[in-house]
Every structure is written in structure tokens, then in C-alpha cells.
Amino acid sequence: MTKDELRAELERQEQRYKDVYGGEITTYAAQPDPERKPWRKRATVQDQAFQQELQKIELELKQAPAEIDNPLRW
């Protein structure tokens, strides 16, 4: 169905409504879609605990780099 066919069908329906019900048709412009905001995930307790553990591991790595470089040293 093309736009012209759709317009013609809507005009026929409008005329039939006016004839049958004696009503008045009010047409409105289409409302714009609301703006979508980016979705953000809140950090759960598990996410926060995981981040804390990562920070602890990073601190340990910074404090003892010599042991990590050569862990099999006798």
C-alpha cells in the first residue's frame, strides 16, 4: 500500500465516520519520539567487591615487582 492509497483510505474512513456518526475529525501531527538516554548499569555489590579485589592485586604487584619478574629464583 502506497502513501497515496493510504491517504485515500483514511479520507474514505473520515467521510464515512462523519456520515454515520455525525462526528467531527480532529487530526494531529505525529508526536516526536522521546529522546533516549544511554542506559547505565549500576554496580552491584559483587561488582564493587570485584573492583576492590582488582585494586588490591594491582597494589600487591606494584609493591613486589621483583618477585613477579623472577618467581622461580632460589
N, C-alpha and C positions, 0 to 999 in steps of 0.2 A: 504494500500500500504506500503510495507516494504522499508527499505533504499536501499536494493539491487535492487528492482524493480524500485525505483525512479532513482537510478543511471543509470540503463539500459535505462530508458525512456529519461533521459537527454542526454545520449550518442547518442541515435537514433535521437533526435531532433538536436543535434550538427552536426551529419553526414549529415542529410537532409539539414540543413542550408548551410553547406559547398558545398553540391552537387548542390543545387538550385541556391543560390546566389553567390557562389564562394567566400564567405567571410571567414574571419579568426575569430576564437573564442578566446577571452581572458578571463580567469577565475581569479577571485579574491577571496581572503579569506574574510570571513564574518567580517564586521566591528563590534567591541565591542560596546555594548550599552553605551551611555554616563552615567557618574556617576550621581546618583540622589542626589541632596542636599535636606536636610529636609526643608519642606515648613514652613515659619513663617508668622504668621498673624500680620500685622501692627495694632497697636492700633488706633482705630478711636477716634474721638472727644468724642463720648459717652462713650467709654471705659475709656478714660482718666478722664472724669468727674466722672464716677462711682468710679474709684480708689481714686480720691480726696475725694469724699464723704465718702468712707470707712475709709480713713485716719483720717478725721475729727471725725467720730464716735469713732474710736479707741482712739483718743486723749481725747475725752469727757469721755469715760469710764475710762481711766487712771486717769483723774483729779478728778472724783467724784465716787470713788468705794463704799463709804459708802451709798450713796443714792441708788445705784443699788442693793446692798446687801439686803436692807430692804426698799423697796419703799412705803410700807403701814405704816410706822412709823408715829405716830401722834405727 
